[in-house]
Amino acid sequence: MLKCDKCFAENKALNNFRKCEVYSRVVGYIRPVEQWHKGKKQEYGERQEYIMPKGDSSCC
């Protein structure tokens, strides 16, 4: 949610908001995604999150 319901009802436009800086891990380092080269940015867009099933004890 970007605005509470009352504020959204008064004005639906997003004003005076800051750009978010997104960080992710690439080649072992946490870096801002905006600083990545074109190929890494494309890879980031294609990433998928994997969620381990509950009760899976195959890890450590």
PDB file of N, H, CA, C and O in Angstrom:
ATOM      1  N   MET A   1       0.851  -1.169   0.000  1.00  0.00           N
ATOM      2  CA  MET A   1       0.000   0.000   0.000  1.00  0.00           C
ATOM      3  C   MET A   1       0.894   1.228   0.000  1.00  0.00           C
ATOM      4  O   MET A   1       1.813   1.336   0.812  1.00  0.00           O
ATOM      5  N   LEU A   2       0.629   2.135  -0.894  1.00  0.00           N
ATOM      6  H   LEU A   2      -0.118   2.048  -1.553  1.00  0.00           H
ATOM      7  CA  LEU A   2       1.428   3.348  -0.991  1.00  0.00           C
ATOM      8  C   LEU A   2       0.834   4.499  -0.194  1.00  0.00           C
ATOM      9  O   LEU A   2       1.562   5.364   0.293  1.00  0.00           O
ATOM     10  N   LYS A   3      -0.486   4.511  -0.060  1.00  0.00           N
ATOM     11  H   LYS A   3      -1.078   3.808  -0.455  1.00  0.00           H
ATOM     12  CA  LYS A   3      -1.179   5.549   0.698  1.00  0.00           C
ATOM     13  C   LYS A   3      -2.272   4.898   1.525  1.00  0.00           C
ATOM     14  O   LYS A   3      -2.784   3.837   1.168  1.00  0.00           O
ATOM     15  N   CYS A   4      -2.627   5.540   2.633  1.00  0.00           N
ATOM     16  H   CYS A   4      -2.211   6.402   2.922  1.00  0.00           H
ATOM     17  CA  CYS A   4      -3.768   5.029   3.391  1.00  0.00           C
ATOM     18  C   CYS A   4      -5.040   5.315   2.588  1.00  0.00           C
ATOM     19  O   CYS A   4      -5.029   6.140   1.675  1.00  0.00           O
ATOM     20  N   ASP A   5      -6.113   4.645   2.925  1.00  0.00           N
ATOM     21  H   ASP A   5      -6.122   3.974   3.666  1.00  0.00           H
ATOM     22  CA  ASP A   5      -7.368   4.782   2.172  1.00  0.00           C
ATOM     23  C   ASP A   5      -7.872   6.220   2.147  1.00  0.00           C
ATOM     24  O   ASP A   5      -8.367   6.686   1.121  1.00  0.00           O
ATOM     25  N   LYS A   6      -7.748   6.927   3.272  1.00  0.00           N
ATOM     26  H   LYS A   6      -7.346   6.548   4.106  1.00  0.00           H
ATOM     27  CA  LYS A   6      -8.231   8.310   3.350  1.00  0.00           C
ATOM     28  C   LYS A   6      -7.439   9.210   2.394  1.00  0.00           C
ATOM     29  O   LYS A   6      -8.027   9.981   1.635  1.00  0.00           O
ATOM     30  N   CYS A   7      -6.120   9.110   2.432  1.00  0.00           N
ATOM     31  H   CYS A   7      -5.643   8.484   3.048  1.00  0.00           H
ATOM     32  CA  CYS A   7      -5.279   9.936   1.550  1.00  0.00           C
ATOM     33  C   CYS A   7      -5.508   9.581   0.084  1.00  0.00           C
ATOM     34  O   CYS A   7      -5.529  10.464  -0.773  1.00  0.00           O
ATOM     35  N   PHE A   8      -5.677   8.298  -0.205  1.00  0.00           N
ATOM     36  H   PHE A   8      -5.659   7.581   0.492  1.00  0.00           H
ATOM     37  CA  PHE A   8      -5.914   7.864  -1.581  1.00  0.00           C
ATOM     38  C   PHE A   8      -7.238   8.412  -2.093  1.00  0.00           C
ATOM     39  O   PHE A   8      -7.336   8.793  -3.260  1.00  0.00           O
ATOM     40  N   ALA A   9      -8.263   8.459  -1.236  1.00  0.00           N
ATOM     41  H   ALA A   9      -8.183   8.150  -0.288  1.00  0.00           H
ATOM     42  CA  ALA A   9      -9.568   8.992  -1.637  1.00  0.00           C
ATOM     43  C   ALA A   9      -9.467  10.485  -1.943  1.00  0.00           C
ATOM     44  O   ALA A   9     -10.136  10.982  -2.850  1.00  0.00           O
ATOM     45  N   GLU A  10      -8.632  11.199  -1.187  1.00  0.00           N
ATOM     46  H   GLU A  10      -8.089  10.795  -0.451  1.00  0.00           H
ATOM     47  CA  GLU A  10      -8.466  12.636  -1.406  1.00  0.00           C
ATOM     48  C   GLU A  10      -7.669  12.936  -2.667  1.00  0.00           C
ATOM     49  O   GLU A  10      -7.992  13.869  -3.402  1.00  0.00           O
ATOM     50  N   ASN A  11      -6.625  12.147  -2.921  1.00  0.00           N
ATOM     51  H   ASN A  11      -6.362  11.389  -2.324  1.00  0.00           H
ATOM     52  CA  ASN A  11      -5.761  12.396  -4.072  1.00  0.00           C
ATOM     53  C   ASN A  11      -5.091  11.086  -4.469  1.00  0.00           C
ATOM     54  O   ASN A  11      -4.272  10.549  -3.723  1.00  0.00           O
ATOM     55  N   LYS A  12      -5.440  10.578  -5.640  1.00  0.00           N
ATOM     56  H   LYS A  12      -6.105  11.015  -6.245  1.00  0.00           H
ATOM     57  CA  LYS A  12      -4.920   9.287  -6.091  1.00  0.00           C
ATOM     58  C   LYS A  12      -3.505   9.365  -6.657  1.00  0.00           C
ATOM     59  O   LYS A  12      -2.854   8.336  -6.837  1.00  0.00           O
ATOM     60  N   ALA A  13      -3.027  10.562  -6.935  1.00  0.00           N
ATOM     61  H   ALA A  13      -3.556  11.398  -6.788  1.00  0.00           H
ATOM     62  CA  ALA A  13      -1.696  10.727  -7.525  1.00  0.00           C
ATOM     63  C   ALA A  13      -0.607  10.483  -6.484  1.00  0.00           C
ATOM     64  O   ALA A  13      -0.778  10.776  -5.300  1.00  0.00           O
ATOM     65  N   LEU A  14       0.508   9.941  -6.951  1.00  0.00           N
ATOM     66  H   LEU A  14       0.646   9.703  -7.913  1.00  0.00           H
ATOM     67  CA  LEU A  14       1.668   9.777  -6.078  1.00  0.00           C
ATOM     68  C   LEU A  14       2.547  11.013  -6.226  1.00  0.00           C
ATOM     69  O   LEU A  14       3.167  11.222  -7.269  1.00  0.00           O
ATOM     70  N   ASN A  15       2.596  11.811  -5.200  1.00  0.00           N
ATOM     71  H   ASN A  15       2.093  11.641  -4.353  1.00  0.00           H
ATOM     72  CA  ASN A  15       3.398  13.032  -5.218  1.00  0.00           C
ATOM     73  C   ASN A  15       4.483  12.952  -4.154  1.00  0.00           C
ATOM     74  O   ASN A  15       4.304  12.320  -3.113  1.00  0.00           O
ATOM     75  N   ASN A  16       5.596  13.593  -4.426  1.00  0.00           N
ATOM     76  H   ASN A  16       5.742  14.107  -5.271  1.00  0.00           H
ATOM     77  CA  ASN A  16       6.684  13.715  -3.450  1.00  0.00           C
ATOM     78  C   ASN A  16       7.160  12.369  -2.917  1.00  0.00           C
ATOM     79  O   ASN A  16       7.386  12.223  -1.715  1.00  0.00           O
ATOM     80  N   PHE A  17       7.312  11.402  -3.786  1.00  0.00           N
ATOM     81  H   PHE A  17       7.129  11.521  -4.762  1.00  0.00           H
ATOM     82  CA  PHE A  17       7.830  10.123  -3.330  1.00  0.00           C
ATOM     83  C   PHE A  17       9.272   9.972  -3.787  1.00  0.00           C
ATOM     84  O   PHE A  17       9.680  10.560  -4.788  1.00  0.00           O
ATOM     85  N   ARG A  18      10.036   9.186  -3.050  1.00  0.00           N
ATOM     86  H   ARG A  18       9.705   8.708  -2.237  1.00  0.00           H
ATOM     87  CA  ARG A  18      11.439   8.947  -3.383  1.00  0.00           C
ATOM     88  C   ARG A  18      11.569   7.675  -4.207  1.00  0.00           C
ATOM     89  O   ARG A  18      10.814   6.718  -4.035  1.00  0.00           O
ATOM     90  N   LYS A  19      12.523   7.691  -5.083  1.00  0.00           N
ATOM     91  H   LYS A  19      13.136   8.468  -5.222  1.00  0.00           H
ATOM     92  CA  LYS A  19      12.836   6.508  -5.862  1.00  0.00           C
ATOM     93  C   LYS A  19      13.487   5.480  -4.932  1.00  0.00           C
ATOM     94  O   LYS A  19      14.367   5.822  -4.143  1.00  0.00           O
ATOM     95  N   CYS A  20      13.058   4.247  -5.026  1.00  0.00           N
ATOM     96  H   CYS A  20      12.343   3.969  -5.667  1.00  0.00           H
ATOM     97  CA  CYS A  20      13.641   3.176  -4.207  1.00  0.00           C
ATOM     98  C   CYS A  20      14.911   2.660  -4.867  1.00  0.00           C
ATOM     99  O   CYS A  20      14.968   2.486  -6.085  1.00  0.00           O
ATOM    100  N   GLU A  21      15.909   2.424  -4.061  1.00  0.00           N
ATOM    101  H   GLU A  21      15.862   2.566  -3.072  1.00  0.00           H
ATOM    102  CA  GLU A  21      17.135   1.823  -4.562  1.00  0.00           C
ATOM    103  C   GLU A  21      17.100   0.340  -4.205  1.00  0.00           C
ATOM    104  O   GLU A  21      17.063  -0.016  -3.027  1.00  0.00           O
ATOM    105  N   VAL A  22      17.111  -0.515  -5.208  1.00  0.00           N
ATOM    106  H   VAL A  22      17.140  -0.226  -6.165  1.00  0.00           H
ATOM    107  CA  VAL A  22      17.003  -1.959  -5.015  1.00  0.00           C
ATOM    108  C   VAL A  22      18.394  -2.568  -5.010  1.00  0.00           C
ATOM    109  O   VAL A  22      19.191  -2.326  -5.917  1.00  0.00           O
ATOM    110  N   TYR A  23      18.681  -3.361  -3.982  1.00  0.00           N
ATOM    111  H   TYR A  23      18.034  -3.557  -3.245  1.00  0.00           H
ATOM    112  CA  TYR A  23      19.961  -4.059  -3.880  1.00  0.00           C
ATOM    113  C   TYR A  23      19.724  -5.548  -4.068  1.00  0.00           C
ATOM    114  O   TYR A  23      18.692  -6.077  -3.655  1.00  0.00           O
ATOM    115  N   SER A  24      20.668  -6.211  -4.683  1.00  0.00           N
ATOM    116  H   SER A  24      21.506  -5.782  -5.019  1.00  0.00           H
ATOM    117  CA  SER A  24      20.616  -7.659  -4.813  1.00  0.00           C
ATOM    118  C   SER A  24      22.040  -8.187  -4.896  1.00  0.00           C
ATOM    119  O   SER A  24      22.989  -7.435  -5.120  1.00  0.00           O
ATOM    120  N   ARG A  25      22.167  -9.491  -4.713  1.00  0.00           N
ATOM    121  H   ARG A  25      21.397 -10.102  -4.531  1.00  0.00           H
ATOM    122  CA  ARG A  25      23.490 -10.113  -4.725  1.00  0.00           C
ATOM    123  C   ARG A  25      23.852 -10.504  -6.145  1.00  0.00           C
ATOM    124  O   ARG A  25      23.062 -11.127  -6.854  1.00  0.00           O
ATOM    125  N   VAL A  26      25.049 -10.133  -6.548  1.00  0.00           N
ATOM    126  H   VAL A  26      25.691  -9.627  -5.972  1.00  0.00           H
ATOM    127  CA  VAL A  26      25.571 -10.534  -7.848  1.00  0.00           C
ATOM    128  C   VAL A  26      27.043 -10.869  -7.665  1.00  0.00           C
ATOM    129  O   VAL A  26      27.804 -10.058  -7.137  1.00  0.00           O
ATOM    130  N   VAL A  27      27.441 -12.033  -8.089  1.00  0.00           N
ATOM    131  H   VAL A  27      26.823 -12.692  -8.517  1.00  0.00           H
ATOM    132  CA  VAL A  27      28.816 -12.523  -7.987  1.00  0.00           C
ATOM    133  C   VAL A  27      29.358 -12.341  -6.558  1.00  0.00           C
ATOM    134  O   VAL A  27      30.501 -11.923  -6.370  1.00  0.00           O
ATOM    135  N   GLY A  28      28.533 -12.657  -5.566  1.00  0.00           N
ATOM    136  H   GLY A  28      27.605 -12.996  -5.719  1.00  0.00           H
ATOM    137  CA  GLY A  28      28.980 -12.633  -4.182  1.00  0.00           C
ATOM    138  C   GLY A  28      28.926 -11.287  -3.487  1.00  0.00           C
ATOM    139  O   GLY A  28      29.256 -11.210  -2.303  1.00  0.00           O
ATOM    140  N   TYR A  29      28.527 -10.227  -4.162  1.00  0.00           N
ATOM    141  H   TYR A  29      28.258 -10.289  -5.123  1.00  0.00           H
ATOM    142  CA  TYR A  29      28.490  -8.898  -3.565  1.00  0.00           C
ATOM    143  C   TYR A  29      27.079  -8.330  -3.627  1.00  0.00           C
ATOM    144  O   TYR A  29      26.356  -8.551  -4.599  1.00  0.00           O
ATOM    145  N   ILE A  30      26.687  -7.593  -2.579  1.00  0.00           N
ATOM    146  H   ILE A  30      27.275  -7.414  -1.789  1.00  0.00           H
ATOM    147  CA  ILE A  30      25.407  -6.891  -2.574  1.00  0.00           C
ATOM    148  C   ILE A  30      25.645  -5.535  -3.227  1.00  0.00           C
ATOM    149  O   ILE A  30      26.445  -4.735  -2.741  1.00  0.00           O
ATOM    150  N   ARG A  31      24.945  -5.281  -4.331  1.00  0.00           N
ATOM    151  H   ARG A  31      24.295  -5.931  -4.725  1.00  0.00           H
ATOM    152  CA  ARG A  31      25.141  -4.044  -5.101  1.00  0.00           C
ATOM    153  C   ARG A  31      23.792  -3.477  -5.524  1.00  0.00           C
ATOM    154  O   ARG A  31      22.830  -4.230  -5.672  1.00  0.00           O
ATOM    155  N   PRO A  32      23.702  -2.153  -5.723  1.00  0.00           N
ATOM    156  CA  PRO A  32      22.475  -1.584  -6.271  1.00  0.00           C
ATOM    157  C   PRO A  32      22.253  -2.107  -7.693  1.00  0.00           C
ATOM    158  O   PRO A  32      23.169  -2.086  -8.515  1.00  0.00           O
ATOM    159  N   VAL A  33      21.063  -2.565  -7.972  1.00  0.00           N
ATOM    160  H   VAL A  33      20.319  -2.582  -7.304  1.00  0.00           H
ATOM    161  CA  VAL A  33      20.744  -3.127  -9.285  1.00  0.00           C
ATOM    162  C   VAL A  33      20.978  -2.094 -10.387  1.00  0.00           C
ATOM    163  O   VAL A  33      21.365  -2.452 -11.499  1.00  0.00           O
ATOM    164  N   GLU A  34      20.747  -0.830 -10.085  1.00  0.00           N
ATOM    165  H   GLU A  34      20.432  -0.540  -9.181  1.00  0.00           H
ATOM    166  CA  GLU A  34      20.912   0.222 -11.095  1.00  0.00           C
ATOM    167  C   GLU A  34      22.352   0.317 -11.609  1.00  0.00           C
ATOM    168  O   GLU A  34      22.575   0.810 -12.714  1.00  0.00           O
ATOM    169  N   GLN A  35      23.328  -0.145 -10.828  1.00  0.00           N
ATOM    170  H   GLN A  35      23.146  -0.546  -9.930  1.00  0.00           H
ATOM    171  CA  GLN A  35      24.733  -0.078 -11.231  1.00  0.00           C
ATOM    172  C   GLN A  35      25.175  -1.290 -12.051  1.00  0.00           C
ATOM    173  O   GLN A  35      26.310  -1.332 -12.525  1.00  0.00           O
ATOM    174  N   TRP A  36      24.307  -2.257 -12.219  1.00  0.00           N
ATOM    175  H   TRP A  36      23.384  -2.222 -11.834  1.00  0.00           H
ATOM    176  CA  TRP A  36      24.662  -3.457 -12.974  1.00  0.00           C
ATOM    177  C   TRP A  36      24.688  -3.170 -14.464  1.00  0.00           C
ATOM    178  O   TRP A  36      24.020  -2.250 -14.934  1.00  0.00           O
ATOM    179  N   HIS A  37      25.458  -3.958 -15.211  1.00  0.00           N
ATOM    180  H   HIS A  37      26.001  -4.706 -14.829  1.00  0.00           H
ATOM    181  CA  HIS A  37      25.470  -3.811 -16.663  1.00  0.00           C
ATOM    182  C   HIS A  37      24.224  -4.481 -17.250  1.00  0.00           C
ATOM    183  O   HIS A  37      23.507  -5.197 -16.551  1.00  0.00           O
ATOM    184  N   LYS A  38      23.983  -4.245 -18.514  1.00  0.00           N
ATOM    185  H   LYS A  38      24.566  -3.663 -19.081  1.00  0.00           H
ATOM    186  CA  LYS A  38      22.760  -4.675 -19.201  1.00  0.00           C
ATOM    187  C   LYS A  38      22.460  -6.170 -19.030  1.00  0.00           C
ATOM    188  O   LYS A  38      21.313  -6.543 -18.785  1.00  0.00           O
ATOM    189  N   GLY A  39      23.469  -7.015 -19.156  1.00  0.00           N
ATOM    190  H   GLY A  39      24.401  -6.711 -19.355  1.00  0.00           H
ATOM    191  CA  GLY A  39      23.267  -8.465 -19.046  1.00  0.00           C
ATOM    192  C   GLY A  39      22.807  -8.896 -17.664  1.00  0.00           C
ATOM    193  O   GLY A  39      21.919  -9.739 -17.539  1.00  0.00           O
ATOM    194  N   LYS A  40      23.406  -8.321 -16.621  1.00  0.00           N
ATOM    195  H   LYS A  40      24.127  -7.636 -16.722  1.00  0.00           H
ATOM    196  CA  LYS A  40      23.011  -8.666 -15.252  1.00  0.00           C
ATOM    197  C   LYS A  40      21.605  -8.156 -14.947  1.00  0.00           C
ATOM    198  O   LYS A  40      20.848  -8.825 -14.245  1.00  0.00           O
ATOM    199  N   LYS A  41      21.246  -6.977 -15.467  1.00  0.00           N
ATOM    200  H   LYS A  41      21.861  -6.434 -16.038  1.00  0.00           H
ATOM    201  CA  LYS A  41      19.890  -6.455 -15.265  1.00  0.00           C
ATOM    202  C   LYS A  41      18.859  -7.379 -15.905  1.00  0.00           C
ATOM    203  O   LYS A  41      17.790  -7.605 -15.339  1.00  0.00           O
ATOM    204  N   GLN A  42      19.176  -7.910 -17.075  1.00  0.00           N
ATOM    205  H   GLN A  42      20.045  -7.726 -17.535  1.00  0.00           H
ATOM    206  CA  GLN A  42      18.260  -8.836 -17.743  1.00  0.00           C
ATOM    207  C   GLN A  42      18.123 -10.110 -16.904  1.00  0.00           C
ATOM    208  O   GLN A  42      17.017 -10.617 -16.712  1.00  0.00           O
ATOM    209  N   GLU A  43      19.246 -10.620 -16.411  1.00  0.00           N
ATOM    210  H   GLU A  43      20.144 -10.209 -16.567  1.00  0.00           H
ATOM    211  CA  GLU A  43      19.224 -11.820 -15.567  1.00  0.00           C
ATOM    212  C   GLU A  43      18.380 -11.580 -14.318  1.00  0.00           C
ATOM    213  O   GLU A  43      17.615 -12.455 -13.910  1.00  0.00           O
ATOM    214  N   TYR A  44      18.511 -10.404 -13.710  1.00  0.00           N
ATOM    215  H   TYR A  44      19.132  -9.694 -14.042  1.00  0.00           H
ATOM    216  CA  TYR A  44      17.747 -10.066 -12.509  1.00  0.00           C
ATOM    217  C   TYR A  44      16.245 -10.126 -12.794  1.00  0.00           C
ATOM    218  O   TYR A  44      15.474 -10.622 -11.972  1.00  0.00           O
ATOM    219  N   GLY A  45      15.836  -9.628 -13.948  1.00  0.00           N
ATOM    220  H   GLY A  45      16.462  -9.225 -14.616  1.00  0.00           H
ATOM    221  CA  GLY A  45      14.427  -9.652 -14.326  1.00  0.00           C
ATOM    222  C   GLY A  45      13.893 -11.054 -14.548  1.00  0.00           C
ATOM    223  O   GLY A  45      12.689 -11.286 -14.436  1.00  0.00           O
ATOM    224  N   GLU A  46      14.779 -11.994 -14.861  1.00  0.00           N
ATOM    225  H   GLU A  46      15.757 -11.805 -14.952  1.00  0.00           H
ATOM    226  CA  GLU A  46      14.368 -13.372 -15.131  1.00  0.00           C
ATOM    227  C   GLU A  46      14.455 -14.273 -13.898  1.00  0.00           C
ATOM    228  O   GLU A  46      14.064 -15.439 -13.959  1.00  0.00           O
ATOM    229  N   ARG A  47      14.959 -13.752 -12.791  1.00  0.00           N
ATOM    230  H   ARG A  47      15.277 -12.806 -12.741  1.00  0.00           H
ATOM    231  CA  ARG A  47      15.113 -14.571 -11.583  1.00  0.00           C
ATOM    232  C   ARG A  47      13.755 -15.005 -11.045  1.00  0.00           C
ATOM    233  O   ARG A  47      12.753 -14.305 -11.194  1.00  0.00           O
ATOM    234  N   GLN A  48      13.747 -16.171 -10.419  1.00  0.00           N
ATOM    235  H   GLN A  48      14.560 -16.740 -10.297  1.00  0.00           H
ATOM    236  CA  GLN A  48      12.543 -16.683  -9.779  1.00  0.00           C
ATOM    237  C   GLN A  48      12.881 -17.046  -8.342  1.00  0.00           C
ATOM    238  O   GLN A  48      13.978 -17.521  -8.047  1.00  0.00           O
ATOM    239  N   GLU A  49      11.925 -16.814  -7.455  1.00  0.00           N
ATOM    240  H   GLU A  49      11.034 -16.427  -7.694  1.00  0.00           H
ATOM    241  CA  GLU A  49      12.122 -17.148  -6.050  1.00  0.00           C
ATOM    242  C   GLU A  49      11.731 -18.601  -5.826  1.00  0.00           C
ATOM    243  O   GLU A  49      10.683 -19.052  -6.289  1.00  0.00           O
ATOM    244  N   TYR A  50      12.571 -19.317  -5.122  1.00  0.00           N
ATOM    245  H   TYR A  50      13.422 -18.951  -4.747  1.00  0.00           H
ATOM    246  CA  TYR A  50      12.277 -20.707  -4.784  1.00  0.00           C
ATOM    247  C   TYR A  50      11.987 -20.778  -3.295  1.00  0.00           C
ATOM    248  O   TYR A  50      12.797 -20.339  -2.478  1.00  0.00           O
ATOM    249  N   ILE A  51      10.840 -21.326  -2.945  1.00  0.00           N
ATOM    250  H   ILE A  51      10.182 -21.682  -3.609  1.00  0.00           H
ATOM    251  CA  ILE A  51      10.455 -21.458  -1.545  1.00  0.00           C
ATOM    252  C   ILE A  51      10.516 -22.931  -1.171  1.00  0.00           C
ATOM    253  O   ILE A  51       9.856 -23.766  -1.789  1.00  0.00           O
ATOM    254  N   MET A  52      11.309 -23.240  -0.158  1.00  0.00           N
ATOM    255  H   MET A  52      11.845 -22.561   0.344  1.00  0.00           H
ATOM    256  CA  MET A  52      11.459 -24.620   0.301  1.00  0.00           C
ATOM    257  C   MET A  52      10.153 -25.094   0.929  1.00  0.00           C
ATOM    258  O   MET A  52       9.532 -24.351   1.688  1.00  0.00           O
ATOM    259  N   PRO A  53       9.731 -26.308   0.628  1.00  0.00           N
ATOM    260  CA  PRO A  53       8.527 -26.848   1.263  1.00  0.00           C
ATOM    261  C   PRO A  53       8.741 -27.012   2.768  1.00  0.00           C
ATOM    262  O   PRO A  53       9.841 -27.331   3.219  1.00  0.00           O
ATOM    263  N   LYS A  54       7.684 -26.791   3.529  1.00  0.00           N
ATOM    264  H   LYS A  54       6.790 -26.531   3.162  1.00  0.00           H
ATOM    265  CA  LYS A  54       7.785 -26.948   4.988  1.00  0.00           C
ATOM    266  C   LYS A  54       8.072 -28.400   5.327  1.00  0.00           C
ATOM    267  O   LYS A  54       7.545 -29.316   4.696  1.00  0.00           O
ATOM    268  N   GLY A  55       8.907 -28.598   6.325  1.00  0.00           N
ATOM    269  H   GLY A  55       9.336 -27.854   6.839  1.00  0.00           H
ATOM    270  CA  GLY A  55       9.233 -29.943   6.767  1.00  0.00           C
ATOM    271  C   GLY A  55      10.314 -30.609   5.944  1.00  0.00           C
ATOM    272  O   GLY A  55      10.623 -31.781   6.158  1.00  0.00           O
ATOM    273  N   ASP A  56      10.896 -29.874   4.998  1.00  0.00           N
ATOM    274  H   ASP A  56      10.645 -28.922   4.824  1.00  0.00           H
ATOM    275  CA  ASP A  56      11.980 -30.439   4.188  1.00  0.00           C
ATOM    276  C   ASP A  56      13.260 -30.391   5.016  1.00  0.00           C
ATOM    277  O   ASP A  56      13.817 -29.317   5.241  1.00  0.00           O
ATOM    278  N   SER A  57      13.721 -31.545   5.466  1.00  0.00           N
ATOM    279  H   SER A  57      13.268 -32.418   5.284  1.00  0.00           H
ATOM    280  CA  SER A  57      14.896 -31.592   6.341  1.00  0.00           C
ATOM    281  C   SER A  57      16.151 -32.005   5.589  1.00  0.00           C
ATOM    282  O   SER A  57      17.113 -32.476   6.197  1.00  0.00           O
ATOM    283  N   SER A  58      16.150 -31.834   4.271  1.00  0.00           N
ATOM    284  H   SER A  58      15.368 -31.452   3.778  1.00  0.00           H
ATOM    285  CA  SER A  58      17.324 -32.233   3.493  1.00  0.00           C
ATOM    286  C   SER A  58      18.458 -31.226   3.599  1.00  0.00           C
ATOM    287  O   SER A  58      19.561 -31.474   3.112  1.00  0.00           O
ATOM    288  N   CYS A  59      18.194 -30.106   4.224  1.00  0.00           N
ATOM    289  H   CYS A  59      17.298 -29.905   4.620  1.00  0.00           H
ATOM    290  CA  CYS A  59      19.223 -29.081   4.380  1.00  0.00           C
ATOM    291  C   CYS A  59      19.860 -29.201   5.758  1.00  0.00           C
ATOM    292  O   CYS A  59      19.164 -29.450   6.743  1.00  0.00           O
ATOM    293  N   CYS A  60      21.136 -29.031   5.834  1.00  0.00           N
ATOM    294  H   CYS A  60      21.701 -28.828   5.034  1.00  0.00           H
ATOM    295  CA  CYS A  60      21.943 -29.048   7.064  1.00  0.00           C
ATOM    296  C   CYS A  60      21.166 -29.559   8.244  1.00  0.00           C
ATOM    297  O   CYS A  60      21.702 -29.635   9.350  1.00  0.00           O
TER     298      CYS A  60
END
